[in-house]
Amino acid sequence: METKQNVAVFGAYGHTGRFVVAELCERGYVPLLLGRDPARLRAQAEPGLRAREASAEDPASLDRALDGAAAVINCAGPFAATAGPVIEAALRAGIPYVDVAAELEANLDTFTDFAERAAGTLVVPAMAFYGGLGDLLVTTAMGGWTAADEVHIAYGLSSWHPTAGTLASGVVSDRRRGGRRVRFTGGRLEYHDGARPTLEWSFPAPLGPQNVFGEFTMADAVTVPSHLDVPEVRTYMTVKAAADLSAPGARPPAAVDGRGRSAQTFVVDVLVRSGDEERRIAATGQDIYAITAPLAVEAVERILTGRTKATGVASAGAAFDAFDFLRSLSAHLSLDVPTRGFG
Ligand SMILES: NC(=O)c1ccc[n+]([C@@H]2O[C@H](COP(=O)([O-])OP(=O)(O)OC[C@H]3O[C@@H](n4cnc5c(N)ncnc54)[C@H](OP(=O)(O)O)[C@@H]3O)[C@@H](O)[C@H]2O)c1
């Protein structure tokens, strides 16, 4: 395969970073492995892969690490500590930045802090399962609509064995929220102390009706309203998966196939409503961490080949042709698209 550009991966030896590095290699890119632990970098570096030590607290180390990179993918979370410094370094290097942050406060900071300064390049936060996939599905379901009354995103996860990074990011988000809960309603994020609702959501067959928690608010509550005029963005999570996540001593994901994917399956079921009209789309796949890699790397590939719709800070749905993007991931995602079509 023809050798393409170097793409830096900050947090390369983390669980998600490893999937991203493998996806870059598969597509003929040369990953630059970046992280703060030289021993773990050395252990990951195979012949032909270059590893560079870099710390979010040391801007000069980031500048050295990004030298010669065409783009950077940030997989090091909690992102409250890493997104700002790595974006700053990407701007100094004049290269695009993509991250996989699921912390909606960190995503908001990215939009707020870099909207103007990133105008000459592209910064895509939450280019991952949470925040990115939902936004691509919503944007596709909207078709030509730029506004809707309600957006519903239901996550049908068979289980959720979280990584250390997921748990640490949850702790940081919880602290930033002062232990309060958050939902997107009335056109804004609202922090409150109310109880989390439970209800039944009818997923497409074969999953069918499942008990879900309402207001399981994820990064989509930032990415979707960043470019679509929707006052209500409601997200749901299967009760079983939410219970796995919060169980004491939750186990990390265990690989069951040659790609390193776990047995976890997911359905992301999206419904948008405007007046009396409803539009739906769903995506099915395996392992929320593994699917994040083709999402982030496809984003980088489109940026590097000029297939973008935006500059500055933009979510997946704003930056790319959403339906085309989703269809390009057919090796990883099955789409359930109603026959009436979109666009
Ligand atoms: N939006 C989504 O759908 C989605 C999907 C996948 C992952 N994520 C997010 O991605 C992050 C990583 O997840 P993971 O599954 O890869 O977790 P992980 O296996 O625990 O890896 C975490 C990685 O982040 C690095 N890191 C953490 N804090 C750092 C800091 N201050 N400076 C430099 N490196 C730092 C760690 O390096 P050290 O070992 O040196 O600390 C490690 O490489 C989490 O925030 C997770 O929520 C989001």
The ligand as an SDF file (V2000), in Angstrom:
LIG
                    3D

 48 52  0  0  0  0  0  0  0  0999 V2000
  -16.6100    9.6440   22.9600 N   0  0  0  0  0  0  0  0  0  0  0  0
  -16.4690    8.3070   22.9710 C   0  0  0  0  0  0  0  0  0  0  0  0
  -17.3300    7.5630   22.5160 O   0  0  0  0  0  0  0  0  0  0  0  0
  -15.1810    7.7100   23.4720 C   0  0  0  0  0  0  0  0  0  0  0  0
  -14.7790    6.4730   23.0020 C   0  0  0  0  0  0  0  0  0  0  0  0
  -13.5810    5.9370   23.4900 C   0  0  0  0  0  0  0  0  0  0  0  0
  -12.8340    6.6360   24.4450 C   0  0  0  0  0  0  0  0  0  0  0  0
  -13.2950    7.8390   24.8620 N   0  0  0  0  0  0  0  0  0  0  0  0
  -12.5450    8.6130   25.8630 C   0  0  0  0  0  0  0  0  0  0  0  0
  -11.1600    8.5240   25.5490 O   0  0  0  0  0  0  0  0  0  0  0  0
  -10.3950    8.5870   26.7360 C   0  0  0  0  0  0  0  0  0  0  0  0
   -9.4220    7.4250   26.7660 C   0  0  0  0  0  0  0  0  0  0  0  0
  -10.1480    6.2420   26.8600 O   0  0  0  0  0  0  0  0  0  0  0  0
   -9.4180    4.8320   26.8350 P   0  0  0  0  0  0  0  0  0  0  0  0
  -10.4930    3.8600   26.6840 O   0  0  0  0  0  0  0  0  0  0  0  0
   -8.3390    4.8070   25.8170 O   0  0  0  0  0  0  0  0  0  0  0  0
   -8.7720    4.7840   28.2960 O   0  0  0  0  0  0  0  0  0  0  0  0
   -7.3970    4.1600   28.8010 P   0  0  0  0  0  0  0  0  0  0  0  0
   -7.1540    2.8350   28.1880 O   0  0  0  0  0  0  0  0  0  0  0  0
   -7.4480    4.2520   30.2810 O   0  0  0  0  0  0  0  0  0  0  0  0
   -6.2830    5.1520   28.2270 O   0  0  0  0  0  0  0  0  0  0  0  0
   -6.1950    6.4630   28.6530 C   0  0  0  0  0  0  0  0  0  0  0  0
   -5.0390    7.1030   27.9160 C   0  0  0  0  0  0  0  0  0  0  0  0
   -5.0250    8.5060   28.1910 O   0  0  0  0  0  0  0  0  0  0  0  0
   -3.7150    8.8560   28.6550 C   0  0  0  0  0  0  0  0  0  0  0  0
   -3.8200   10.0200   29.5400 N   0  0  0  0  0  0  0  0  0  0  0  0
   -4.7110   10.2440   30.5160 C   0  0  0  0  0  0  0  0  0  0  0  0
   -4.5100   11.4310   31.0860 N   0  0  0  0  0  0  0  0  0  0  0  0
   -3.4260   11.9760   30.4660 C   0  0  0  0  0  0  0  0  0  0  0  0
   -2.7180   13.1880   30.6160 C   0  0  0  0  0  0  0  0  0  0  0  0
   -3.0560   14.1050   31.5210 N   0  0  0  0  0  0  0  0  0  0  0  0
   -1.6760   13.4170   29.7990 N   0  0  0  0  0  0  0  0  0  0  0  0
   -1.3050   12.5000   28.8710 C   0  0  0  0  0  0  0  0  0  0  0  0
   -1.9360   11.3250   28.6900 N   0  0  0  0  0  0  0  0  0  0  0  0
   -2.9870   11.0600   29.4860 C   0  0  0  0  0  0  0  0  0  0  0  0
   -3.2210    7.6160   29.3530 C   0  0  0  0  0  0  0  0  0  0  0  0
   -1.8300    7.6460   29.4960 O   0  0  0  0  0  0  0  0  0  0  0  0
   -1.1390    7.3070   30.9280 P   0  0  0  0  0  0  0  0  0  0  0  0
   -1.2450    5.7960   31.0750 O   0  0  0  0  0  0  0  0  0  0  0  0
    0.2480    7.7810   30.7750 O   0  0  0  0  0  0  0  0  0  0  0  0
   -1.9380    8.0060   31.9890 O   0  0  0  0  0  0  0  0  0  0  0  0
   -3.6810    6.5580   28.3470 C   0  0  0  0  0  0  0  0  0  0  0  0
   -2.8330    6.5080   27.2310 O   0  0  0  0  0  0  0  0  0  0  0  0
  -11.4140    8.6120   27.8850 C   0  0  0  0  0  0  0  0  0  0  0  0
  -11.6200    9.9580   28.2440 O   0  0  0  0  0  0  0  0  0  0  0  0
  -12.6860    8.0710   27.2650 C   0  0  0  0  0  0  0  0  0  0  0  0
  -13.8630    8.5660   27.8740 O   0  0  0  0  0  0  0  0  0  0  0  0
  -14.4460    8.3850   24.4130 C   0  0  0  0  0  0  0  0  0  0  0  0
  1  2  1  0
  2  3  2  0
  2  4  1  0
  4  5  1  0
  4 48  2  0
  5  6  2  0
  6  7  1  0
  7  8  2  0
  8  9  1  0
  8 48  1  0
  9 10  1  0
  9 46  1  0
 10 11  1  0
 11 12  1  0
 11 44  1  0
 12 13  1  0
 13 14  1  0
 14 15  2  0
 14 16  1  0
 14 17  1  0
 17 18  1  0
 18 19  2  0
 18 20  1  0
 18 21  1  0
 21 22  1  0
 22 23  1  0
 23 24  1  0
 23 42  1  0
 24 25  1  0
 25 26  1  0
 25 36  1  0
 26 27  1  0
 26 35  1  0
 27 28  2  0
 28 29  1  0
 29 30  1  0
 29 35  2  0
 30 31  1  0
 30 32  2  0
 32 33  1  0
 33 34  2  0
 34 35  1  0
 36 37  1  0
 36 42  1  0
 37 38  1  0
 38 39  2  0
 38 40  1  0
 38 41  1  0
 42 43  1  0
 44 45  1  0
 44 46  1  0
 46 47  1  0
M  CHG  2   8   1  16  -1
M  END
$$$$
